[in-house]
Amino acid sequence: MAGFDSRRSPREAPVTSIGVDHVRLSYDYLDAGNMDAYGSLLDDDVQVRRPDGAQSRGRVQVQRLHAEVTGPPGRHLLDQIIAEGDSIVVTGRFVRPPTPPKDRLDVEFVDVFTLSDYGLLLGYRRYYFVAPN
């Protein structure tokens, strides 16, 4: 996290810390396939953009999207979390073992989250590493 900035509201640091916890939990819940617990971390007006799914808006749509593209037996392996104010950036890998063998997936990602005033996940955008042609 960056150093002290006098322009930041005194409430912002605790919200950022709560948001980091919510982001970590979101990956755990998704990996376990627990969409109800995952939904508890989302703001009512959450918006998600991922290259492997349609843009989703609202808690129910976002939960539905994630039920389709993540979950067991997939696993998010986090490398780094960077947080400042209402923004959190996560780098890592998503790995899904072969079931059947042709479905093996091992891809690097970057997720950029925005937090609500209460530390809930208001939105995120996912980027995958893909080598240029």
VENBELJO-V261488 format. One record per residue. N is the residue number from 0. SS is DSSP state (alpha for helix, beta for strand, coil for the rest). OMEGA is omega in radians with two decimals (NA if undefined). D_FIRST is the distance of its C-alpha to the first C-alpha in whole Angstrom. Layout:
BEGIN
n | ss | omega | d_first
N | SS | OMEGA | D_FIRST
N | SS | OMEGA | D_FIRST
END
This chain:
BEGIN
n | ss | omega | d_first
0 | coil | 3.12 | 0
1 | coil | 3.12 | 4
2 | coil | -3.09 | 7
3 | coil | 3.10 | 9
4 | coil | -3.06 | 11
5 | coil | 3.12 | 15
6 | coil | -3.12 | 15
7 | coil | 3.10 | 13
8 | coil | -3.12 | 15
9 | coil | -3.13 | 15
10 | coil | -3.01 | 15
11 | alpha | -3.09 | 12
12 | alpha | 3.10 | 10
13 | alpha | 3.13 | 12
14 | alpha | 3.11 | 13
15 | alpha | 3.13 | 10
16 | alpha | 3.09 | 10
17 | alpha | 3.12 | 14
18 | alpha | 3.10 | 13
19 | alpha | 3.09 | 11
20 | alpha | 3.13 | 14
21 | alpha | 3.11 | 16
22 | alpha | 3.12 | 15
23 | alpha | 3.13 | 16
24 | alpha | -3.11 | 19
25 | alpha | 3.11 | 20
26 | alpha | 3.11 | 21
27 | alpha | -3.13 | 22
28 | alpha | 3.11 | 25
29 | alpha | -3.14 | 25
30 | alpha | 3.12 | 26
31 | alpha | -3.10 | 29
32 | coil | -3.11 | 30
33 | coil | -3.07 | 30
34 | alpha | 3.09 | 29
35 | alpha | 3.12 | 30
36 | alpha | 3.10 | 27
37 | alpha | -3.14 | 25
38 | alpha | -3.13 | 27
39 | coil | -3.14 | 25
40 | coil | -3.03 | 22
41 | beta | 2.98 | 23
42 | beta | 3.12 | 23
43 | beta | -3.07 | 27
44 | beta | -3.09 | 26
45 | beta | 3.08 | 24
46 | beta | -3.10 | 25
47 | beta | 3.04 | 24
48 | beta | 3.12 | 25
49 | beta | 3.12 | 26
50 | coil | -3.11 | 28
51 | coil | 3.11 | 30
52 | beta | 3.13 | 31
53 | beta | 3.03 | 32
54 | beta | -3.10 | 29
55 | beta | -3.13 | 29
56 | beta | -3.13 | 29
57 | coil | -3.05 | 29
58 | alpha | -3.06 | 28
59 | alpha | 3.13 | 32
60 | alpha | -3.12 | 32
61 | alpha | 3.09 | 28
62 | alpha | 3.13 | 29
63 | alpha | 3.11 | 32
64 | alpha | -3.07 | 31
65 | alpha | 3.06 | 28
66 | alpha | -3.13 | 32
67 | alpha | -2.97 | 33
68 | alpha | 3.13 | 30
69 | coil | 3.06 | 28
70 | coil | -3.07 | 29
71 | coil | 0.04 | 32
72 | coil | 3.14 | 32
73 | coil | -3.11 | 29
74 | beta | 3.02 | 26
75 | beta | 3.08 | 22
76 | beta | -3.04 | 21
77 | beta | 3.09 | 17
78 | beta | -3.02 | 15
79 | beta | 3.03 | 12
80 | beta | 3.13 | 9
81 | beta | -3.07 | 6
82 | beta | 3.08 | 6
83 | beta | 3.10 | 6
84 | coil | -3.12 | 9
85 | coil | -3.12 | 12
86 | beta | 3.09 | 11
87 | beta | 3.10 | 10
88 | beta | -3.13 | 11
89 | beta | 3.00 | 13
90 | beta | 3.14 | 15
91 | beta | 3.13 | 18
92 | beta | 2.96 | 22
93 | beta | -3.08 | 24
94 | beta | 3.04 | 27
95 | beta | -3.13 | 31
96 | coil | -3.10 | 34
97 | coil | 3.05 | 37
98 | coil | -0.10 | 39
99 | coil | -3.02 | 41
100 | alpha | -3.11 | 40
101 | alpha | -3.11 | 40
102 | alpha | 3.12 | 37
103 | coil | 3.14 | 35
104 | beta | 3.09 | 31
105 | beta | -3.01 | 29
106 | beta | 3.07 | 26
107 | beta | 3.13 | 23
108 | beta | 2.94 | 20
109 | beta | 3.05 | 17
110 | beta | 3.10 | 17
111 | beta | -3.08 | 15
112 | beta | 2.94 | 15
113 | beta | -3.11 | 15
114 | beta | 2.98 | 15
115 | coil | 3.10 | 18
116 | coil | -3.10 | 18
117 | coil | 3.10 | 19
118 | coil | 3.06 | 16
119 | coil | 3.14 | 19
120 | beta | -3.11 | 19
121 | beta | 3.11 | 20
122 | beta | 2.95 | 20
123 | beta | 3.09 | 19
124 | beta | 3.14 | 20
125 | beta | 3.04 | 21
126 | beta | 3.07 | 22
127 | beta | 3.03 | 24
128 | coil | 3.07 | 24
129 | coil | 3.13 | 28
130 | coil | 3.09 | 30
131 | coil | 3.12 | 31
132 | coil | NA | 35
END
